[in-house]
Amino acid sequence: MVYDGPVQTKREVRKENDLSLINKSKSIKRKSSFILLMALSLCLFSTQLSQASIDRYKKLQVLVDYQLTDKQYKCHNEIVFRESTWNHKAIGNKGGTKQAYGLYQMKIKSMRVAIPELQFWKYWEYVSHRYGMTQYDEPNYCNALHHLKTKGWQ
């Protein structure tokens, strides 16, 4: 019989497996919810083109409210209000070298015609990459807002 080191109890093995599964599960849930919501938003867009734009903002508000905690929700809404006053067709920096488009004033030309839900997910990716995630697996919009205020852009 060969001794391979300390023997793990069944409880320790189960705990390690559970932690591994939880981490994998969070990652899978995050990716699948992103894909699912993108698909749903595209379906909603294609089937409800005739609805007023106010309905679109209500849907976006519901999406934002569902995805974010209260603190991040408030920071997110302040960013959108400062950037575009909730106009998803807003164009900023008109006199500058590179224009900014949409709710979040992103310098991506495709945002000029993008639906608000797509703009939300693009900004979600940007903020999570640039400013990190909170403990609740959401982008840290409060860090983004702080950056916006300290730079004096608004």
C-alpha positions in Angstrom: 0.0 0.0 0.0 1.4 3.4 -1.0 0.8 6.5 1.2 -0.2 9.5 -0.9 -0.5 12.1 1.8 -3.3 13.1 4.2 -6.5 11.3 3.6 -9.5 13.5 3.0 -12.8 12.8 4.7 -16.0 12.4 2.7 -17.2 15.7 4.2 -14.0 17.5 3.0 -14.3 16.0 -0.5 -18.0 17.0 -0.7 -17.2 20.5 0.5 -14.5 20.9 -2.2 -16.9 19.6 -4.9 -19.7 21.9 -3.7 -17.4 25.0 -3.8 -16.2 24.0 -7.3 -19.8 23.5 -8.5 -20.9 26.8 -7.0 -18.2 28.7 -8.7 -18.9 27.0 -12.0 -22.6 27.5 -11.5 -22.2 31.3 -11.0 -20.2 31.6 -14.1 -22.6 29.6 -16.1 -25.6 31.5 -14.7 -24.0 34.8 -15.5 -23.2 33.8 -19.1 -26.5 32.1 -19.7 -28.6 35.0 -18.3 -26.7 37.4 -20.6 -27.4 35.3 -23.6 -31.0 34.7 -22.6 -31.7 38.3 -22.0 -30.1 39.4 -25.3 -32.2 36.8 -27.1 -35.3 38.0 -25.3 -34.6 41.6 -26.0 -34.0 40.9 -29.7 -37.3 38.9 -29.8 -39.2 41.7 -28.1 -37.7 44.2 -30.5 -38.7 42.3 -33.6 -42.3 41.6 -32.4 -43.1 45.0 -30.9 -41.8 47.5 -33.4 -45.0 49.5 -33.4 -45.1 50.3 -29.7 -44.2 53.7 -28.4 -40.7 54.5 -27.3 -42.0 55.1 -23.7 -42.8 51.4 -23.5 -39.2 50.6 -24.4 -37.9 52.8 -21.6 -40.2 51.1 -19.1 -38.9 47.7 -20.2 -35.4 48.9 -19.8 -36.2 50.3 -16.3 -37.7 46.9 -15.4 -34.6 45.1 -16.7 -32.3 47.4 -14.8 -34.3 47.1 -11.7 -34.3 43.3 -11.9 -30.5 43.1 -12.6 -29.1 45.6 -10.0 -29.2 46.1 -6.3 -30.7 49.4 -5.1 -27.3 51.2 -4.7 -26.1 50.2 -8.2 -29.6 51.0 -9.6 -29.3 54.6 -8.3 -25.8 55.0 -9.6 -26.8 53.5 -13.0 -29.8 55.9 -13.4 -27.7 58.9 -12.5 -25.1 58.0 -15.1 -27.8 57.6 -17.8 -29.5 60.8 -16.8 -26.2 62.7 -16.9 -25.1 61.2 -20.2 -28.3 61.3 -22.2 -31.3 62.2 -20.1 -32.7 58.8 -21.1 -32.6 59.5 -24.8 -31.4 56.3 -26.5 -30.8 58.2 -29.7 -28.6 61.0 -28.1 -25.5 62.1 -29.9 -22.8 63.7 -27.9 -19.5 65.4 -28.7 -20.9 66.7 -32.0 -18.0 69.2 -32.5 -15.3 66.8 -31.4 -13.3 64.2 -33.3 -15.3 61.2 -32.2 -19.0 61.3 -31.5 -20.7 59.4 -28.7 -24.0 57.7 -29.1 -26.9 56.4 -27.0 -28.0 56.2 -23.4 -24.4 55.8 -22.2 -22.7 58.0 -24.8 -20.4 55.2 -26.0 -18.0 55.9 -28.9 -19.3 52.9 -30.9 -21.1 53.8 -34.1 -23.4 50.8 -33.8 -24.9 52.4 -30.7 -26.4 55.1 -32.8 -29.2 52.7 -34.0 -29.0 50.1 -31.2 -32.1 49.3 -29.1 -31.8 50.4 -25.4 -31.5 46.8 -24.1 -28.5 46.2 -26.3 -27.0 49.5 -25.2 -27.6 48.4 -21.6 -25.7 45.1 -22.1 -22.8 46.7 -23.9 -22.4 49.2 -21.1 -22.8 46.3 -18.6 -19.8 44.6 -20.2 -17.8 47.8 -20.3 -18.4 48.8 -16.7 -17.8 45.2 -15.4 -14.5 45.1 -17.3 -13.3 48.7 -16.5 -14.7 49.2 -12.9 -15.1 45.6 -11.7 -18.0 43.6 -10.2 -19.7 44.0 -6.9 -20.1 41.1 -4.5 -23.5 40.4 -6.1 -22.0 39.8 -9.6 -23.1 43.1 -11.0 -21.0 45.8 -12.6 -19.9 48.5 -10.2 -21.8 51.5 -11.6 -21.0 53.6 -8.4 -17.3 53.4 -9.3 -18.1 54.4 -12.8 -20.2 57.3 -11.5 -17.4 58.4 -9.2 -15.0 58.4 -12.1 -17.4 60.4 -14.2 -17.8 63.0 -11.4 -14.1 63.3 -10.6 -13.1 63.8 -14.2 -15.6 66.7 -14.4 -17.1 65.4 -17.6 -20.7 66.2 -16.3 
